[in-house]
Amino acid sequence: MTAQYNNHSASGAAQSTRRDFIKSTTAAGLAAATTGLLTHGHAVAQDGQEPKSETLVQQLHGTLTEEQKKKIAFPFDHALRSAINNNWQITKTRLDRDFDKDQQDLIRQIFKGLHSPEWADKVVAQVDHDGGFEKSSIALFGEPGSGKFEFVLTGRHVTRRCDGDSVAGAAFGGPIFYGHAAEDFNESADHKGNVYWYQAQRANELFQALDGKQRKLALLGRSRGEHGNETVKLRGNAGDLDGIPVSELSADQKGLAEQVLADLLAPFREEDRQESMKLITKNGLDNLHFSYYKDENIGNDEVWDVWQVEGPAMVWYFRGKPHVHTWVHIRESV
């Protein structure tokens, strides 16, 4: 099967000033969950609580025909499990073509359950807008309930994983991707309507708080670009990283840096947020580096559209040009 790639590069033309920008920015355990029941295509837990996504994956697996398994089921260690790109299909299946309505509903519930209650509907709406949730593809690796399994959903501007901690030392079960093209392919400098642009606003708030010397460290020329799995490759040594390290920030600036991390993690479910911060902290918050890229600036407004947070075993790479692409990889170690 062939993954389809669609890496983008373009530029926008709208103008806004740095002053306008500054004014506008504001500052059930898995075992218990297996009691879930499937009723008319909607999974519910016996205690009235929504079951975890891991449980729903197990339920979905139980509904698959042999023909469906041939299309989407792979050994746990298959190389395809760790693949990632900004616009691709992990298998040749499509939700609306290869799964019945109850299965499609389960898959939508699995996906929503990977996000915080405040964000789940917004993220589904973003996927629907950009490519159509029903046009997404899925794959299952390993055997749900065995301790080694992973569900992966892919499409345009989406790669999400559900692994029940089967992948040791990896947040989100491995690299993930999210993005949004809110109106046009080439977004304007204010990224009107982009559901993820708030994250760049917070990161730029941190940049505005830097002094001249710090900005020289943080502001670079061009970014790493986009090259599939290479984009989320981890460097493993804080001394090799570009940008300004958190260790060079004042207490107030560190508070802003921590807020950037909180905003980046906000769309995801609590357990994934906690695991991510645990791994980031283990590798040292002071070892994180913030980088901004002046050569990829829509509108020449010095509101940096492309930036990243990188640590020895982490990369969170936000590309706001021509629209938002975000690449995420967090591990315990390299």
DAUR-V315360 format. One record per residue. RES is the residue in three letters. SS is DSSP state (H for helix, E for strand, C for the rest). OMEGA is omega in whole degrees, -180 to 180 (none if undefined). Layout:
RES:SS:OMEGA ; RES:SS:OMEGA
This chain:
MET:C:-171 ; THR:C:174 ; ALA:C:-179 ; GLN:C:-177 ; TYR:C:-180 ; ASN:C:180 ; ASN:C:-170 ; HIS:C:168 ; SER:C:178 ; ALA:C:-180 ; SER:C:178 ; GLY:C:-173 ; ALA:C:-175 ; ALA:C:-178 ; GLN:C:167 ; SER:C:-177 ; THR:C:177 ; ARG:H:-179 ; ARG:H:177 ; ASP:H:-180 ; PHE:H:-178 ; ILE:H:179 ; LYS:H:-172 ; SER:H:-177 ; THR:C:176 ; THR:C:-178 ; ALA:C:none ; ALA:C:-177 ; GLY:C:-177 ; LEU:H:-179 ; ALA:H:179 ; ALA:H:-176 ; ALA:H:-179 ; THR:C:175 ; THR:C:-178 ; GLY:C:179 ; LEU:E:177 ; LEU:E:-177 ; THR:E:-179 ; HIS:C:175 ; GLY:C:-179 ; HIS:E:-177 ; ALA:E:176 ; VAL:E:177 ; ALA:C:-177 ; GLN:C:180 ; ASP:C:178 ; GLY:C:179 ; GLN:C:176 ; GLU:C:178 ; PRO:C:178 ; LYS:C:179 ; SER:H:179 ; GLU:H:178 ; THR:H:179 ; LEU:H:175 ; VAL:H:179 ; GLN:H:177 ; GLN:H:178 ; LEU:H:180 ; HIS:H:-179 ; GLY:H:180 ; THR:H:-173 ; LEU:C:172 ; THR:C:178 ; GLU:H:179 ; GLU:H:178 ; GLN:H:180 ; LYS:H:179 ; LYS:H:-176 ; LYS:H:-170 ; ILE:H:-175 ; ALA:E:-177 ; PHE:E:172 ; PRO:C:-176 ; PHE:C:-176 ; ASP:C:179 ; HIS:C:-176 ; ALA:H:-178 ; LEU:H:-176 ; ARG:H:-177 ; SER:H:-179 ; ALA:C:180 ; ILE:C:168 ; ASN:C:-175 ; ASN:C:-177 ; ASN:E:-174 ; TRP:C:176 ; GLN:C:-177 ; ILE:C:172 ; THR:C:-180 ; LYS:C:-180 ; THR:C:169 ; ARG:C:-175 ; LEU:H:-175 ; ASP:H:-176 ; ARG:H:-170 ; ASP:H:-179 ; PHE:C:179 ; ASP:C:-173 ; LYS:H:179 ; ASP:H:178 ; GLN:H:177 ; GLN:H:179 ; ASP:H:177 ; LEU:H:-179 ; ILE:H:177 ; ARG:H:177 ; GLN:H:178 ; ILE:H:-178 ; PHE:H:-179 ; LYS:H:-179 ; GLY:H:177 ; LEU:C:-176 ; HIS:E:179 ; SER:C:180 ; PRO:C:-179 ; GLU:C:-173 ; TRP:C:-170 ; ALA:H:-178 ; ASP:H:179 ; LYS:H:-180 ; VAL:H:177 ; VAL:H:179 ; ALA:H:178 ; GLN:H:179 ; VAL:H:177 ; ASP:H:-178 ; HIS:H:-171 ; ASP:H:-177 ; GLY:C:-176 ; GLY:C:-179 ; PHE:H:-177 ; GLU:H:178 ; LYS:H:178 ; SER:C:177 ; SER:E:177 ; ILE:E:171 ; ALA:E:175 ; LEU:E:-180 ; PHE:E:-177 ; GLY:E:-175 ; GLU:E:177 ; PRO:C:-178 ; GLY:C:-177 ; SER:C:-174 ; GLY:C:177 ; LYS:E:177 ; PHE:E:174 ; GLU:E:173 ; PHE:E:179 ; VAL:E:175 ; LEU:E:-180 ; THR:E:176 ; GLY:E:177 ; ARG:E:178 ; HIS:C:178 ; VAL:E:163 ; THR:E:179 ; ARG:E:-177 ; ARG:E:174 ; CYS:E:-171 ; ASP:C:-179 ; GLY:C:-179 ; ASP:C:175 ; SER:C:-179 ; VAL:C:-174 ; ALA:C:173 ; GLY:C:180 ; ALA:E:174 ; ALA:H:179 ; PHE:H:-178 ; GLY:H:-179 ; GLY:C:-177 ; PRO:C:175 ; ILE:E:-180 ; PHE:E:168 ; TYR:E:-180 ; GLY:E:-180 ; HIS:E:168 ; ALA:C:-165 ; ALA:C:-178 ; GLU:C:177 ; ASP:C:175 ; PHE:C:176 ; ASN:C:-177 ; GLU:C:176 ; SER:C:-174 ; ALA:C:-180 ; ASP:C:175 ; HIS:C:-176 ; LYS:C:176 ; GLY:C:-178 ; ASN:C:-172 ; VAL:C:-177 ; TYR:C:-176 ; TRP:H:178 ; TYR:H:-180 ; GLN:H:177 ; ALA:H:177 ; GLN:H:179 ; ARG:H:179 ; ALA:H:178 ; ASN:H:173 ; GLU:H:175 ; LEU:H:-180 ; PHE:H:-180 ; GLN:H:-180 ; ALA:C:-180 ; LEU:C:174 ; ASP:C:-174 ; GLY:H:-179 ; LYS:H:180 ; GLN:H:180 ; ARG:H:177 ; LYS:H:177 ; LEU:H:-172 ; ALA:H:-171 ; LEU:E:-176 ; LEU:E:-177 ; GLY:C:-179 ; ARG:C:-177 ; SER:C:-180 ; ARG:C:-177 ; GLY:C:-178 ; GLU:C:-175 ; HIS:C:177 ; GLY:H:-177 ; ASN:H:179 ; GLU:H:-178 ; THR:H:-177 ; VAL:H:179 ; LYS:C:-177 ; LEU:C:-173 ; ARG:C:169 ; GLY:C:-179 ; ASN:C:-177 ; ALA:H:-179 ; GLY:H:-179 ; ASP:H:-171 ; LEU:C:179 ; ASP:C:175 ; GLY:C:-178 ; ILE:E:178 ; PRO:E:178 ; VAL:H:178 ; SER:H:180 ; GLU:H:-177 ; LEU:C:174 ; SER:C:-180 ; ALA:H:179 ; ASP:H:179 ; GLN:H:176 ; LYS:H:176 ; GLY:H:176 ; LEU:H:178 ; ALA:H:178 ; GLU:H:177 ; GLN:H:174 ; VAL:H:179 ; LEU:H:179 ; ALA:H:-180 ; ASP:H:177 ; LEU:H:-176 ; LEU:H:-172 ; ALA:C:-177 ; PRO:C:-169 ; PHE:E:-177 ; ARG:C:-172 ; GLU:H:-176 ; GLU:H:177 ; ASP:H:176 ; ARG:H:-179 ; GLN:H:179 ; GLU:H:179 ; SER:H:-179 ; MET:H:177 ; LYS:H:-179 ; LEU:H:178 ; ILE:H:-179 ; THR:H:179 ; LYS:H:179 ; ASN:C:174 ; GLY:C:176 ; LEU:H:-180 ; ASP:H:180 ; ASN:H:176 ; LEU:C:178 ; HIS:E:175 ; PHE:E:179 ; SER:E:177 ; TYR:E:-169 ; TYR:E:-173 ; LYS:H:-177 ; ASP:H:-179 ; GLU:H:-171 ; ASN:C:179 ; ILE:H:176 ; GLY:H:-179 ; ASN:H:-175 ; ASP:C:-179 ; GLU:C:164 ; VAL:C:-164 ; TRP:C:-177 ; ASP:C:-177 ; VAL:E:-177 ; TRP:E:178 ; GLN:E:169 ; VAL:E:-177 ; GLU:E:174 ; GLY:E:-179 ; PRO:C:-179 ; ALA:C:-179 ; MET:E:164 ; VAL:E:173 ; TRP:E:-168 ; TYR:E:-175 ; PHE:E:177 ; ARG:E:178 ; GLY:C:-180 ; LYS:C:3 ; PRO:C:171 ; HIS:C:-170 ; VAL:E:167 ; HIS:E:-179 ; THR:E:-176 ; TRP:E:-172 ; VAL:E:175 ; HIS:E:-179 ; ILE:E:-180 ; ARG:E:176 ; GLU:C:179 ; SER:C:-180 ; VAL:C:none
